[in-house]
């Protein structure tokens, strides 16, 4: 997922794909969102932008909005970021979401912003099936062109599954064609961004 995210966003200015949670996982540490937010908010000062005012938003899907109060140190998360909930008409139980939003307002004192997005009739299952078939043309109609070259990787389900227990993810090699592309230097720069600033 990290590799595909880097490729998908590599050509967008002012966008950085963070690998902090992956790195913490490789070190045996839990990847809590609160730690990620605190780290990202420290970044401007670490880069020398001491006077920069930063406004952060935590964007989640409607299904995750329902579980937010159970997140680790959620009270701290509400101090660090505004909560934005993206609602899909084809994947949202409005009753449950309305209850969750009311709970966030009444018990946590926050008013999440709700953003409605158009229905996208594409499922991850369908993407993996097409990728497994090897039909690159059909795959390019479902996912951004930048990651269509990862067909073999997606088709094996590695885009959504964890490494087997006891297996170090850093020793797993994704297909070369999934990494070698125009602009990959920018993607690798983003991947190494966290380590470079230490």
C-alpha positions as CSV (number, residue, x, y, z in Angstrom):
1,X,0.0,0.0,0.0
2,X,2.8,2.4,0.8
3,X,4.5,1.8,-2.6
4,X,1.3,2.3,-4.4
5,X,0.4,5.5,-2.5
6,X,3.8,6.9,-3.3
7,X,3.3,6.2,-7.0
8,X,-0.2,7.6,-7.0
9,X,0.8,10.9,-5.4
10,X,4.3,11.3,-6.8
11,X,3.3,13.9,-9.4
12,X,1.2,16.1,-7.1
13,X,2.9,19.1,-5.7
14,X,2.7,19.8,-2.0
15,X,1.7,16.2,-1.2
16,X,3.9,13.9,0.9
17,X,3.2,10.3,1.6
18,X,4.3,9.5,5.2
19,X,5.8,6.2,6.0
20,X,5.9,6.9,9.8
21,X,3.3,4.3,10.7
22,X,4.9,1.6,8.5
23,X,8.3,2.4,10.1
24,X,6.9,2.1,13.6
25,X,5.4,-1.2,12.7
26,X,8.7,-2.5,11.4
27,X,10.2,-1.5,14.8
28,X,7.5,-3.4,16.7
29,X,5.7,-0.3,17.8
30,X,2.0,0.3,17.4
31,X,0.9,2.7,14.6
32,X,-1.4,4.9,16.5
33,X,-2.9,7.9,14.7
34,X,-2.3,10.2,17.6
35,X,1.4,9.6,17.3
36,X,1.3,10.2,13.6
37,X,-0.5,13.5,14.0
38,X,2.0,14.7,16.7
39,X,4.9,13.8,14.5
40,X,3.5,15.5,11.5
41,X,2.7,18.7,13.4
42,X,6.3,18.8,14.7
43,X,7.6,18.6,11.1
44,X,7.5,22.3,10.1
45,X,9.6,23.3,13.2
46,X,12.0,20.5,12.5
47,X,12.4,21.9,8.9
48,X,13.0,25.4,10.2
49,X,9.6,26.9,9.7
50,X,9.1,28.0,13.3
51,X,6.6,30.7,12.5
52,X,4.4,28.6,10.2
53,X,0.8,28.2,11.3
54,X,-0.4,24.7,10.6
55,X,-4.1,23.6,10.5
56,X,-4.5,19.8,10.5
57,X,-7.5,17.7,9.5
58,X,-8.1,14.0,10.1
59,X,-10.1,12.7,7.1
60,X,-12.0,9.4,7.7
61,X,-14.7,7.4,6.0
62,X,-18.1,7.1,7.6
63,X,-17.4,3.6,8.8
64,X,-14.4,4.8,10.7
65,X,-16.2,7.8,12.1
66,X,-18.5,5.4,14.0
67,X,-15.4,3.9,15.7
68,X,-13.5,7.1,16.5
69,X,-14.2,7.3,20.2
70,X,-12.5,3.9,20.6
71,X,-9.3,5.1,19.0
72,X,-6.2,5.3,21.2
73,X,-6.1,8.7,23.0
74,X,-9.0,10.0,21.0
75,X,-9.2,13.0,23.3
76,X,-5.7,14.1,22.2
77,X,-6.6,13.5,18.6
78,X,-9.5,16.0,18.9
79,X,-7.0,18.6,20.2
80,X,-4.6,18.0,17.3
81,X,-6.9,17.9,14.3
82,X,-10.3,18.8,13.0
83,X,-12.3,15.7,12.1
84,X,-13.7,15.4,8.5
85,X,-16.0,12.6,7.6
86,X,-16.4,11.5,4.0
87,X,-19.8,10.0,3.3
88,X,-20.4,7.7,0.3
89,X,-24.1,7.3,-0.6
90,X,-23.6,3.6,-1.5
91,X,-21.7,2.6,1.6
92,X,-23.2,4.5,4.5
93,X,-25.8,3.6,7.0
94,X,-27.1,7.2,7.6
95,X,-28.8,6.2,10.9
96,X,-25.6,4.9,12.4
97,X,-23.5,7.8,11.1
98,X,-26.0,10.3,12.5
99,X,-25.8,8.6,15.9
100,X,-22.0,8.7,15.8
101,X,-21.9,12.4,14.8
102,X,-24.3,13.2,17.6
103,X,-22.1,11.3,20.1
104,X,-19.0,13.2,18.9
105,X,-20.9,16.5,19.4
106,X,-22.4,15.8,22.8
107,X,-19.7,13.8,24.5
108,X,-16.5,15.0,22.9
109,X,-17.5,18.6,22.1
110,X,-16.5,18.4,18.4
111,X,-18.5,19.1,15.3
112,X,-17.1,17.0,12.5
113,X,-17.4,18.4,9.0
114,X,-19.2,15.9,6.7
115,X,-18.3,15.8,3.0
116,X,-20.5,13.9,0.6
117,X,-18.7,12.2,-2.3
118,X,-20.1,10.7,-5.5
119,X,-20.8,7.0,-5.6
120,X,-17.8,5.1,-7.0
121,X,-18.9,1.7,-8.4
122,X,-15.5,0.1,-8.0
123,X,-14.6,-2.4,-5.3
124,X,-11.2,-3.5,-4.1
125,X,-12.3,-7.1,-4.9
126,X,-13.0,-6.2,-8.5
127,X,-9.6,-4.4,-8.8
128,X,-7.8,-7.5,-7.5
129,X,-9.7,-9.8,-9.9
130,X,-8.8,-7.7,-12.9
131,X,-5.2,-7.3,-11.8
132,X,-4.9,-11.1,-11.3
133,X,-6.1,-11.5,-14.9
134,X,-3.2,-9.6,-16.2
135,X,-5.3,-7.2,-18.3
136,X,-3.4,-4.0,-17.9
137,X,-5.8,-2.0,-20.1
138,X,-8.8,-3.0,-18.0
139,X,-6.9,-2.3,-14.8
140,X,-6.0,1.2,-16.0
141,X,-9.7,2.0,-16.2
142,X,-10.1,1.2,-12.5
143,X,-7.0,2.6,-10.8
144,X,-4.7,5.6,-11.5
145,X,-2.3,5.0,-14.4
146,X,0.7,5.4,-12.1
147,X,-0.1,2.2,-10.2
148,X,-1.6,0.1,-13.0
149,X,1.9,-1.3,-13.5
150,X,1.6,-3.0,-10.1
151,X,-0.8,-5.5,-11.6
152,X,1.0,-8.6,-10.4
153,X,1.4,-7.2,-6.9
154,X,-2.2,-6.1,-6.6
155,X,-3.4,-9.4,-8.1
156,X,-1.7,-11.3,-5.4
157,X,-3.5,-9.3,-2.8
158,X,-0.4,-7.7,-1.4
159,X,-2.0,-4.3,-1.6
160,X,-4.3,-5.1,1.2
161,X,-2.7,-7.9,3.3
162,X,-0.1,-7.9,6.0
163,X,3.1,-9.8,5.7
164,X,3.0,-13.3,7.1
165,X,3.9,-13.6,10.8
166,X,7.7,-13.6,11.4
167,X,8.5,-12.2,7.9
168,X,10.1,-8.9,7.7
169,X,8.3,-6.6,5.2
170,X,11.6,-4.9,4.3
171,X,12.9,-8.2,2.9
172,X,9.9,-8.6,0.6
173,X,10.6,-7.5,-2.9
174,X,7.8,-5.9,-4.9
175,X,8.1,-6.3,-8.7
176,X,10.7,-4.1,-10.3
177,X,8.2,-2.6,-12.7
178,X,6.2,-1.4,-9.7
179,X,9.0,0.8,-8.6
180,X,10.8,1.8,-11.8
181,X,9.0,4.6,-13.4
182,X,9.4,8.2,-14.5
183,X,9.3,10.3,-11.4
184,X,10.3,7.5,-9.1
185,X,13.1,9.6,-7.7
186,X,10.4,12.0,-6.3
187,X,8.6,9.0,-4.8
188,X,11.7,7.6,-3.2
189,X,12.5,11.1,-1.9
190,X,9.2,11.0,-0.2
191,X,9.7,7.5,1.2
192,X,13.0,8.5,2.7
193,X,11.7,11.9,3.9
194,X,11.3,10.9,7.5
195,X,14.7,9.3,7.8
196,X,16.4,12.3,6.0
197,X,15.2,14.8,8.5
198,X,16.6,13.0,11.5
